Amino acid sequence: MNPLIYLFIRRFIIVFKIVYLEAFTRIITICVYCKLHKVSMIDYLDLAVPGVALAQGFGRIGCFMTGCCYGRDLFINSAGEAVRFPSQIVEAALAFLIFIWFYRLGRTKYPKGAMYPLAMVYYGIFRYAADWMRGHPLEQAPFVLWLP
């Protein structure tokens, strides 16, 4: 078997287990919770958006403190060490800005059910930019073969 096809299939299985099964479980849990407590799912999702952005920001600070999710190499300093782009700090700052924006949006009149889809669009753009800034090796970055 072609090694690239093997790597692609292996990455697909890992991503499917981690991302899609987790997302599916989250959706089922939210549906059950809203049904049991007689809460509108649209209201619940709109209410959850700012908190998710805030948690994402604190999660990126945790990544910075542990040294994971580092960015691409920028240059080599005089000691011969690679200086990397601080992608965790940039991601945390963007997540906190998104939190502030959605928190303020939630305190104003906005169309019911509009906050969650808007958050998904922003998160998609945010996630693509974050993966591009990170510069992971190919085997650690599933489905980003098209990134420069």
N, C-alpha and C positions, 0 to 999 in steps of 0.2 A: 504494500500500500504506500502511496505517496506520503512522505512525512508531513507535508503541509496540510494535506487533507486530514491526516490523523490529528495534527495539532488543532485544526479548526473544529473537528468533531469533539475533541476533548474539551476545548474551551467552551463550545456550545453547551455541552452537558453541564459543566461547572456553572456557567452563567444561568442556565435554566433552573438548576437546583437552588442557587442562591437568590437570584433576582425574581424570577417569575413565580416560583412556588411561595416565596415570602410575600410577594405582592398579592397573589391569589388568596393566601391565608389572611392577609390584612383585610382584603375586601370582604371576605366571608365573615370575619369577626365584626367589622363595622356594620354589615347588614344585620347580623344577629343582634348586636347591641341596640341598634336603632329600632328594630322590630320589638324587642323585649321591653324597652323603655319608652316606646311610642314617641320617638324623636324623629323629626324629618331628617333624612339623610343629607339633603342639600344644606340644611342649616348646620348640621354636624360637621360636614366637610368644610364649609366656609369658616366655621369657628376654629377648626383645627389647623388651618393654613399658617397663621402667624407662629403658632407654637412649633410646627414642624420646621419652619425656617430658622427659628431661634435654636432649636436642637441641632440642626445642621451646622450652624455657626460654632456652637460649643464643641461639636464633634470634630470639626476641623482644627480647633485649638488643641484638642486632645491629640490629633494626628501630629501637630507641630511639636508638642511636648514629647511624644514618643519617637519622633524622627521618621515616621512613615509618610507616604504620599508626597514625597519631596518633588520638586520641580526639575525641569531640564537643566543641564549644565549651561551656565552663562559664559564663564571664562575660567582660565587657570590662573590662580594667584601666584605671587612670587615664591611661595613655599611649595608650589607644585600640586596644590590641592584644588579640586574642582569647586567652584562657587556655584551653588544651585539657586534657581529662581524660587522664592518663598511662596510656592503655590498654596500652601495651607493657610497662610495669613491672608492672602488675597481672597481665597474662597471664603474664609471666615468673615472678612469685611463685607463681601458681596451678600452673604447669607444674612448678616445683621442689617444691611441696608434693605434687603427684601423683607425682613421681619418688620422693620420700621414702616416701610411703605404699606405692607398689608395690614399692619396694626392700625395705621391711620385710615386706610381705606375702610376697614371694618367699623370705624367709628363714624363714618359718613353714610349718606344715602347712596347705596349702590344697588344694582339689580340683584335680586335674590338668586343665588346659584352662580353668580358670575366670578366670584373670587377663586374658587377651586380650579376651573379650567384655565383661568389666567395664570394661576400659580404653576400649573403643569407646563404651560408654554414657557414661562420664565425658567423653570427648573430644567427643561430640556436644553435650552440655550446655555444655561449655567453649567450643566453637566458636560456638555460637549466642550465648552471652553476649558473647564477644569481638567478634563482628560487630556486635552491638547497641551495645557500648561505643565502637566505632570511629567510627561515624557517617559512613561514606564517602558521597560523592555517589552518586546513583542509578546513573550509568553505570559506576561502579567496583565496585558491590556486586551481583553477579548473584544472583538468586533470593532477595533479601531485601526484596521489595516489601511484605511484611506487617509488617515491623518498624516500631515507632512512631518 
